[in-house]
Amino acid sequence: MTAEVLKQAVKQTALYNTHINLGAKLVPFGGYEMPVSYPDGIQSEYFAVRNNAGIFDVSHMGQFIIRGEGAEEFLQFLTINDVSKLKIGEAQYSAMCYPGGGVVDDLILYRKSDGYFMVVNAANIQKDFEWLNQYLTEKVILDNVSDENSLIAIQGPKSRDILAAFTTVNLKIPFYTFEDGLVCDYPVMVSRTGYTGELGFEIYGSADAIVAIWEVLVNAGAKPAGLAARDILRLEMKYCLYGNDIDKTTNPLEAGLSWITAFDKKDFIGRKSLLEKKKNGQSRQLVAFILDDRGIPRQGYEIFLDSEKVGVVTSGSQSPQLKSGIGLGYVNKPFHKSGQKIAVKIRNQLVGAHIIKPPFVKDTSLHH
């Protein structure tokens, strides 16, 4: 494939020119050119979110609308969480699985008055859309609106104070709920969700609305933050990243997602397989660990106990707050328990580490 064809294949979000003007370093991610960091640097963006407020362009995420009289039944079968528990105005973290229990994708489902709104990972938009389409009945209408909506996330302890000056939406709404309303006089959907473990909101709207709102919020004190800071923030919460910590070779139970797996539903794709896995027990578990010495664990690095390989790193970084290397990885049972000493092979050196009970830093998203 020529460079020219490759360039065409990578999409740009509505905020592309905004990122260029801010001096962002852009990289291809999930089929989009996305800001990885801005000139002030990753640490500065990270601490803005943990201590003040940061703002992310998340317009690359896939967005589907599912409606029709068969929508709930359809989603009950396709997703692993219990859709029937969703009231209008609520959101739910969930996933779709293959019949063998492997993860198709993780997602957020919003219940609106006229149907459901599903947000999926950017790299999986086409795959997920085709997967859903395979099971479509005539009672269900499925639309891919990924290119029609833009999306930003304002996250951090000051996010509510900053956003409050520009919106008609009640920002005291509970975690994982949403409201339609105005931000900067534009009609949008505001949800109290995010990927950082801090108080925060995600704003869905037209391209024009999101470009204008971004500028207003940045001028009001929200600091632009890129993919690199976002990755550290989500890692510190042990939030799974598709393609790293979960994929078609992993199942929700070993990934620590049994809390979103509703076995009491009569049927969903993967249920039979997952029930068997639950009965027989998992041979490995996704764990969180901190390095005891200097180093940064990276995806694919091997995890050892004494001289025996017992696992593999799926995500890793340096935590600016802990000033240590941190990571997630699958570790064979019974070596997965909190407090277990392990070692990560970094450049042919075994670096000591220990498993912790996540999150790495306090999750404050619920407590505001």
Secondary structure in CASP SS format (residue, H / E / C, confidence):
PFRMAT SS
TARGET T0000
AUTHOR 0000-0000-0000
METHOD secondary structure of the structure
MODEL  1
M C 1.00
T C 1.00
A H 1.00
E H 1.00
V H 1.00
L H 1.00
K H 1.00
Q H 1.00
A H 1.00
V C 1.00
K E 1.00
Q E 1.00
T C 1.00
A C 1.00
L C 1.00
Y H 1.00
N H 1.00
T H 1.00
H H 1.00
I H 1.00
N H 1.00
L C 1.00
G C 1.00
A C 1.00
K E 1.00
L E 1.00
V E 1.00
P E 1.00
F E 1.00
G C 1.00
G C 1.00
Y E 1.00
E E 1.00
M E 1.00
P E 1.00
V E 1.00
S E 1.00
Y C 1.00
P C 1.00
D C 1.00
G C 1.00
I H 1.00
Q H 1.00
S H 1.00
E H 1.00
Y H 1.00
F H 1.00
A H 1.00
V H 1.00
R H 1.00
N H 1.00
N C 1.00
A C 1.00
G E 1.00
I E 1.00
F E 1.00
D E 1.00
V C 1.00
S C 1.00
H C 1.00
M C 1.00
G E 1.00
Q E 1.00
F E 1.00
I E 1.00
I E 1.00
R E 1.00
G C 1.00
E C 1.00
G C 1.00
A H 1.00
E H 1.00
E H 1.00
F H 1.00
L H 1.00
Q H 1.00
F H 1.00
L H 1.00
T E 1.00
I C 1.00
N C 1.00
D C 1.00
V H 1.00
S H 1.00
K H 1.00
L C 1.00
K C 1.00
I C 1.00
G C 1.00
E E 1.00
A E 1.00
Q E 1.00
Y E 1.00
S E 1.00
A E 1.00
M E 1.00
C E 1.00
Y C 1.00
P C 1.00
G C 1.00
G C 1.00
G C 1.00
V E 1.00
V E 1.00
D E 1.00
D E 1.00
L E 1.00
I E 1.00
L E 1.00
Y E 1.00
R E 1.00
K E 1.00
S C 1.00
D C 1.00
G E 1.00
Y E 1.00
F E 1.00
M E 1.00
V E 1.00
V E 1.00
N C 1.00
A H 1.00
A H 1.00
N H 1.00
I H 1.00
Q H 1.00
K H 1.00
D H 1.00
F H 1.00
E H 1.00
W H 1.00
L H 1.00
N H 1.00
Q H 1.00
Y C 1.00
L C 1.00
T C 1.00
E C 1.00
K C 1.00
V C 1.00
I E 1.00
L E 1.00
D E 1.00
N E 1.00
V C 1.00
S C 1.00
D C 1.00
E C 1.00
N C 1.00
S E 1.00
L E 1.00
I E 1.00
A E 1.00
I E 1.00
Q E 1.00
G C 1.00
P C 1.00
K C 1.00
S H 1.00
R H 1.00
D H 1.00
I H 1.00
L H 1.00
A H 1.00
A C 1.00
F C 1.00
T E 1.00
T C 1.00
V C 1.00
N C 1.00
L C 1.00
K C 1.00
I C 1.00
P C 1.00
F C 1.00
Y C 1.00
T E 1.00
F E 1.00
E E 1.00
D E 1.00
G E 1.00
L E 1.00
V E 1.00
C C 1.00
D C 1.00
Y E 1.00
P E 1.00
V E 1.00
M E 1.00
V E 1.00
S E 1.00
R C 1.00
T C 1.00
G C 1.00
Y C 1.00
T C 1.00
G C 1.00
E C 1.00
L C 1.00
G E 1.00
F E 1.00
E E 1.00
I E 1.00
Y E 1.00
G E 1.00
S C 1.00
A H 1.00
D H 1.00
A H 1.00
I H 1.00
V H 1.00
A H 1.00
I H 1.00
W H 1.00
E H 1.00
V H 1.00
L H 1.00
V H 1.00
N H 1.00
A C 1.00
G C 1.00
A C 1.00
K E 1.00
P E 1.00
A C 1.00
G C 1.00
L H 1.00
A H 1.00
A H 1.00
R H 1.00
D H 1.00
I H 1.00
L H 1.00
R H 1.00
L H 1.00
E H 1.00
M C 1.00
K C 1.00
Y C 1.00
C C 1.00
L C 1.00
Y E 1.00
G C 1.00
N C 1.00
D C 1.00
I E 1.00
D C 1.00
K C 1.00
T C 1.00
T C 1.00
N C 1.00
P C 1.00
L C 1.00
E C 1.00
A C 1.00
G C 1.00
L C 1.00
S H 1.00
W H 1.00
I H 1.00
T C 1.00
A C 1.00
F C 1.00
D C 1.00
K C 1.00
K C 1.00
D C 1.00
F C 1.00
I C 1.00
G C 1.00
R H 1.00
K H 1.00
S H 1.00
L H 1.00
L H 1.00
E H 1.00
K H 1.00
K H 1.00
K H 1.00
N H 1.00
G C 1.00
Q C 1.00
S C 1.00
R E 1.00
Q E 1.00
L E 1.00
V E 1.00
A E 1.00
F E 1.00
I E 1.00
L E 1.00
D C 1.00
D C 1.00
R C 1.00
G C 1.00
I C 1.00
P C 1.00
R C 1.00
Q C 1.00
G C 1.00
Y C 1.00
E E 1.00
I E 1.00
F E 1.00
L E 1.00
D C 1.00
S C 1.00
E E 1.00
K E 1.00
V E 1.00
G E 1.00
V E 1.00
V E 1.00
T E 1.00
S E 1.00
G E 1.00
S E 1.00
Q E 1.00
S E 1.00
P C 1.00
Q C 1.00
L C 1.00
K C 1.00
S E 1.00
G E 1.00
I E 1.00
G E 1.00
L E 1.00
G E 1.00
Y E 1.00
V E 1.00
N E 1.00
K C 1.00
P C 1.00
F C 1.00
H C 1.00
K C 1.00
S C 1.00
G C 1.00
Q C 1.00
K E 1.00
I E 1.00
A E 1.00
V E 1.00
K E 1.00
I E 1.00
R C 1.00
N C 1.00
Q E 1.00
L E 1.00
V E 1.00
G E 1.00
A E 1.00
H E 1.00
I E 1.00
I E 1.00
K C 1.00
P C 1.00
P C 1.00
F C 1.00
V C 1.00
K C 1.00
D C 1.00
T C 1.00
S C 1.00
L C 1.00
H C 1.00
H C 1.00
END
